[in-house]
């Protein structure tokens, strides 16, 4: 009997990891009629229909209602932008809002399964499973990076037409990591989520294995940097977050973590000499460390990517666009509107400056809602830094963390509702 229970529990745990993985990193397999994220949303919708007692916790939550109001607000801003769009209609941000509603069902499915397996530790276990998912992604990324044959098999499983933008960038696989369902800019964005989580994790939950924790942190950090050099910003932010949690951490970083990081870094370089061919290793090093190489040679902190980004800071030349936007994100040929990929520039051309400010106020309200759902200082800082993270990344490209917002929202709502129930029960028993 115990054996069957353990087997069933292990199967459920594996399914949670798989579902959570493809929630974060959706792919469109060539032999399926719909992408995996849509499949999860359909399954989540069915579970939502048949679990009335569970869904009431969420549907009755004021925090959930506020998120929906924010999504409606972005929809209104989109319609305003289109009202003054004198060319073809472009409802780009309606897709973003729609994804919030669709992702609600797959996020609901994940939290429901966590509740079935860990009814007393829903949010705690969510963070643990997220870390597991990211460690798996990092491992998969390195396997694909080191073994071209396996990478080719992976690519052959994807539906080519729906991954065209991804396929166009495969030439950089020689020096950058490409994960399962993960590109470069979005890959860096998502690695930041778990990197900050790993920093706060020891302060909100007890560590079962210090060495496993260090391994996870190091692996995610390396994978983040090799996915995109923008991740160096996340590392700097992580140091600040670490210091804000406790001012004594500043000394801990200088005297313990930094020396240990240098030792680990030297060890990784040594091992890499055996795993990667010399020319390729040099190309990787030159790419990842380009900003430091350029600083040593020219005295400027720059890369080819940052220089290209500077050239994309193109701003409107008329008052109408500044105030109301052009309502365009893409050109008819599929290129970026006005030739800029910079997040803030694209938002201004789409919304205008007033609606762009309102858009980020709505994004900020999402994280404010999450902050209001926890009493833990470290977790509050975590949500604050996630918002700062998307503000920073919009200097380079369009970014948001809506799929994580909705996942954390449901997790915290359920976690708090169950805690209230337990506290009420304890008072009655006493």
C-alpha positions in Angstrom: 0.0 0.0 0.0 2.8 2.4 0.9 4.7 1.4 -2.2 1.7 2.2 -4.4 1.3 5.6 -2.7 5.0 6.4 -3.2 4.8 5.4 -6.9 1.7 7.5 -7.5 3.2 10.4 -5.6 6.4 10.2 -7.7 4.4 10.1 -10.9 2.5 13.2 -9.8 5.7 15.0 -9.0 7.2 14.2 -12.4 4.0 15.4 -14.1 4.1 18.7 -12.2 7.7 19.2 -13.3 6.9 18.4 -17.0 3.8 20.7 -17.0 5.6 23.5 -15.3 8.5 23.2 -17.7 6.4 23.5 -20.8 4.4 26.3 -19.1 7.6 28.3 -18.9 9.2 27.0 -22.1 6.4 26.2 -24.5 7.2 24.4 -27.8 5.3 23.5 -30.9 6.0 19.9 -31.9 5.7 19.0 -35.5 3.4 16.0 -34.9 0.9 18.0 -32.8 -1.9 20.2 -34.2 -1.5 22.9 -31.4 1.5 24.1 -29.3 2.0 22.4 -25.9 1.1 25.6 -24.0 -2.3 25.6 -25.7 -2.8 22.0 -24.8 -2.0 22.7 -21.2 -4.4 25.6 -21.2 -7.2 23.3 -22.5 -6.5 20.7 -19.8 -6.3 23.5 -17.2 -9.7 24.8 -18.4 -11.3 21.3 -17.9 -9.8 21.0 -14.5 -11.1 24.5 -13.7 -14.6 23.4 -14.7 -14.6 20.3 -12.5 -13.0 21.8 -9.3 -15.6 24.3 -8.0 -14.4 24.2 -4.4 -10.8 24.9 -5.4 -11.5 27.6 -8.0 -13.6 29.7 -5.5 -10.5 30.6 -3.6 -9.2 32.4 -6.7 -12.4 33.8 -8.2 -13.3 35.4 -4.9 -9.9 36.9 -4.3 -9.8 40.8 -4.7 -6.1 40.4 -5.8 -7.3 38.3 -8.8 -9.9 40.9 -9.7 -7.2 43.6 -9.6 -5.0 41.7 -12.1 -8.0 41.3 -14.4 -8.7 45.1 -14.2 -5.1 45.7 -15.1 -5.4 43.4 -18.1 -8.6 45.3 -19.2 -6.6 48.5 -18.8 -4.0 47.4 -21.2 -6.8 46.4 -23.6 -8.2 49.9 -23.4 -4.8 51.4 -24.1 -4.5 49.2 -27.1 -7.9 50.3 -28.5 -7.0 53.9 -27.9 -3.8 53.5 -29.9 -5.7 51.8 -32.7 -8.3 54.6 -32.8 -5.5 56.9 -33.9 -3.8 54.4 -36.2 -4.2 55.6 -39.8 -2.7 52.4 -41.4 -3.4 48.7 -40.9 -4.7 47.7 -37.4 -2.2 46.1 -35.1 -3.6 44.6 -31.9 -0.3 43.3 -30.6 -1.0 43.9 -26.9 -4.4 42.3 -27.1 -2.5 39.0 -27.7 -0.6 39.8 -24.5 -3.8 40.3 -22.6 -5.3 37.2 -24.1 -2.3 35.2 -23.0 -2.9 36.3 -19.4 -6.4 34.8 -19.6 -5.2 31.6 -21.3 -2.2 31.2 -19.0 -4.5 31.5 -16.1 -5.9 28.0 -16.8 -2.5 26.3 -17.2 -1.2 28.1 -14.1 -4.4 26.9 -12.3 -3.6 23.4 -13.4 -0.1 23.6 -11.9 -1.2 25.0 -8.6 -4.1 22.5 -8.3 -1.6 19.6 -8.8 0.7 21.2 -6.2 -2.2 21.4 -3.8 -3.0 17.7 -4.4 0.6 16.7 -3.6 1.7 19.4 -1.1 -1.5 20.8 0.4 0.3 22.5 3.3 3.2 24.0 1.3 1.9 25.2 -2.1 4.0 28.3 -2.7 7.1 26.8 -1.0 6.9 23.8 -3.4 6.2 26.0 -6.4 9.5 27.8 -5.8 11.3 24.4 -5.5 9.8 23.0 -8.7 10.7 26.2 -10.5 14.3 25.8 -9.5 14.2 22.2 -10.7 12.8 23.2 -14.0 15.5 25.8 -14.6 18.2 23.4 -13.6 16.8 20.9 -16.1 16.7 23.7 -18.7 20.3 24.6 -18.1 21.4 20.9 -18.3 19.4 20.5 -21.6 20.9 23.7 -23.0 24.5 22.5 -22.3 23.7 19.0 -23.8 22.3 20.7 -27.0 25.3 23.1 -27.0 27.9 20.3 -26.6 26.3 17.7 -28.9 25.2 19.0 -32.3 23.6 15.6 -33.2 21.2 15.9 -30.3 20.5 19.5 -31.2 19.7 18.5 -34.7 17.2 15.9 -33.4 15.6 18.5 -31.2 15.2 20.9 -34.1 13.7 18.2 -36.3 10.9 17.7 -33.8 9.8 21.4 -34.0 7.2 22.7 -36.4 9.3 24.8 -38.7 6.7 27.4 -39.8 5.9 28.3 -36.2 9.5 28.6 -35.1 10.8 30.7 -38.1 12.2 33.5 -35.9 14.0 30.9 -33.8 15.4 29.1 -36.8 16.9 32.3 -38.2 19.2 32.6 -35.2 20.6 29.1 -35.1 23.9 30.3 -36.5 24.9 31.6 -33.0 24.6 28.1 -31.4 28.4 27.9 -31.6 28.8 30.5 -28.9 25.5 30.8 -27.1 23.1 28.5 -25.3 19.7 27.6 -26.9 17.4 25.7 -24.6 14.3 23.7 -25.1 11.6 26.3 -26.1 14.0 29.1 -25.2 15.7 31.7 -27.4 18.2 34.4 -26.2 16.5 37.6 -25.0 13.5 35.8 -23.5 15.9 33.1 -22.2 17.8 35.8 -20.2 14.6 37.3 -19.0 13.4 33.9 -17.6 16.8 33.0 -16.1 16.6 36.2 -14.1 13.4 35.0 -12.5 15.0 31.9 -10.9 18.3 33.6 -10.3 16.7 36.2 -8.0 14.6 33.4 -6.5 17.8 31.4 -5.7 19.2 34.4 -3.9 16.2 34.8 -1.6 15.5 31.1 -1.2 17.6 30.4 1.9 16.0 33.4 3.7 12.4 32.1 3.3 12.8 28.4 3.3 15.3 26.0 5.0 18.0 24.4 2.8 18.1 20.6 2.7 21.4 20.5 0.8 23.8 23.4 0.8 25.9 21.8 -2.0 22.8 21.2 -4.2 21.8 24.8 -3.7 25.3 26.1 -4.7 25.3 23.9 -7.7 21.9 25.2 -8.8 23.0 28.8 -8.4 26.2 28.3 -10.3 24.6 26.4 -13.1 21.8 28.9 -13.6 24.3 31.8 -13.5 26.5 30.3 -16.1 23.6 29.3 -18.3 22.2 32.8 -18.0 25.4 34.5 -19.1 25.9 32.0 -22.0 22.3 32.6 -23.1 22.8 36.4 -23.2 25.4 38.9 -21.9 22.6 41.0 -20.5 22.5 38.5 -17.7 25.5 40.3 -16.2 23.0 43.0 -15.2 21.0 40.4 -13.4 24.1 39.3 -11.5 24.7 42.9 -10.4 21.1 43.2 -9.3 21.4 39.9 -7.5 24.3 41.3 -5.5 22.2 44.3 -4.5 19.3 42.1 -3.6 21.5 39.9 -1.5 22.8 43.0 0.4 19.4 44.5 0.9 18.1 41.3 2.6 20.7 41.8 5.2 23.5 44.4 5.3 25.9 41.8 6.7 25.6 40.0 3.4 27.8 42.7 1.8 30.8 41.5 3.8 29.8 37.9 3.2 29.9 38.5 -0.5 33.3 40.2 -0.4 35.1 37.7 1.9 33.3 34.4 1.1 31.2 34.4 -2.1 33.5 36.3 -4.4 36.6 34.2 -3.6 34.5 31.0 -4.0 33.1 32.3 -7.3 36.6 32.8 -8.6 37.7 29.3 -7.6 34.6 27.8 -9.3 35.1 30.0 -12.4 38.7 28.8 -12.7 37.6 25.2 -12.3 34.9 25.6 -15.0 37.5 27.1 -17.4 39.8 24.2 -16.7 37.0 21.6 -17.4 35.9 23.4 -20.5 39.4 22.9 -22.0 38.6 19.2 -22.1 35.0 19.4 -23.3 35.2 22.1 -25.9 37.5 22.4 -28.9 40.1 25.2 -28.6 38.8 27.5 -31.4 35.2 27.2 -30.2 36.2 27.8 -26.6 38.0 30.9 -27.7 35.0 32.2 -29.6 32.8 31.5 -26.6 35.1 33.4 -24.3 35.5 36.3 -26.7 31.7 36.6 -27.0 30.8 36.2 -23.3 33.6 38.4 -22.1 33.5 40.9 -24.9 32.5 43.8 -22.6 35.5 43.2 -20.4 37.9 42.7 -23.3 36.7 46.0 -24.9 37.1 47.8 -21.6 40.7 46.6 -21.3 41.5 47.6 -24.9 39.5 50.8 -25.3 38.4 51.8 -21.9 34.7 51.6 -22.7 32.1 49.1 -21.5 30.6 48.2 -24.8 29.7 45.2 -27.0 28.7 44.8 -30.6 25.2 44.1 -29.3 25.1 47.2 -27.1 26.4 49.4 -30.0 23.6 48.0 -32.3 21.0 48.7 -29.6 22.2 52.3 -29.3 21.5 52.7 -33.0 18.0 51.6 -32.5 17.1 54.4 -30.1 15.0 56.2 -32.7 12.3 58.5 -31.4 9.1 60.1 -33.0 9.5 63.3 -35.0 5.9 64.5 -34.6 3.7 65.5 -31.7 0.9 63.1 -32.7 3.2 60.0 -32.4 4.7 61.2 -29.1 1.3 61.7 -27.5 -0.9 59.0 -29.1 1.5 56.7 -30.9 1.2 55.1 -34.3 -0.4 51.9 -33.1 2.2 49.8 -34.9 4.6 47.2 -33.6 5.6 45.5 -36.9 6.0 46.5 -40.6 4.1 44.7 -43.4 7.3 42.8 -44.3 7.6 41.4 -40.7 10.4 43.8 -39.6 10.2 46.0 -36.5 8.3 49.2 -36.8 10.7 52.1 -37.5 13.5 49.5 -37.4 13.9 49.5 -33.7 13.8 46.5 -31.3 14.2 48.6 -28.2 11.3 48.0 -25.8 10.7 51.6 -24.7 11.0 52.9 -28.3 8.5 50.3 -29.6 6.1 51.1 -26.8 6.2 54.8 -27.5 5.7 54.3 -31.2 2.8 52.0 -30.4 1.1 53.8 -27.5 2.6 57.2 -27.3 4.4 58.5 -24.2 1.2 58.9 -22.0 -0.1 55.4 -22.5 3.4 53.9 -22.2 3.7 55.4 -18.7 0.2 54.0 -17.9 1.3 50.6 -19.3 4.2 50.4 -16.9 2.1 51.6 -14.0 -0.2 48.7 -14.7 2.8 46.3 -14.9 4.0 47.8 -11.6 0.6 47.3 -10.1 0.8 43.5 -10.8 4.0 43.2 -8.7 2.5 45.5 -6.1 -0.4 43.1 -5.8 2.0 40.2 -5.3 3.9 42.2 -2.7 0.7 42.7 -0.8 0.0 39.0 -0.7 3.1 38.2 1.4 4.5 39.4 4.7 8.0 38.1 4.1 10.5 40.9 3.5 12.7 38.8 1.2 9.8 37.8 -1.0 8.6 41.4 -1.2 12.1 42.4 -2.4 12.0 39.5 -4.9 8.8 40.8 -6.5 10.2 44.4 -6.5 13.4 43.2 -8.3 11.3 41.3 -10.9 9.6 44.6 -11.8 13.0 46.4 -11.9 14.3 43.5 -14.1 11.6 44.1 -16.8 12.2 47.8 -16.6 15.9 47.2 -17.3 15.3 44.7 -20.1 12.9 47.0 -21.9 16.0 49.2 -22.6 16.9 46.4 -25.0 13.7 44.7 -26.1 10.0 44.2 -25.2 9.7 42.2 -22.0 7.1 41.3 -19.4 6.6 38.6 -16.8 2.9 38.1 -17.1 3.1 34.3 -17.1 5.0 34.4 -13.8 2.7 37.0 -12.3 -0.4 34.9 -12.9 1.4 31.8 -11.6 2.7 33.5 -8.4 -0.7 35.1 -7.9 -2.6 31.9 -7.9 0.1 30.2 -5.8 0.0 32.9 -3.1 -3.8 33.1 -3.1 -4.2 29.4 -2.5 -1.3 29.3 0.0 -2.8 32.2 2.0 -6.3 30.7 1.8 -5.2 27.4 3.1 -3.1 29.0 5.9 -6.2 31.0 7.0 -8.2 27.8 7.1 -5.5 26.0 9.2 -5.2 28.9 11.6 -9.0 29.0 12.0 -9.0 25.2 12.7 -6.2 25.6 15.3 -8.2 28.3 17.1 -11.3 26.2 17.2 -9.4 23.1 18.5 -7.7 25.2 21.2 
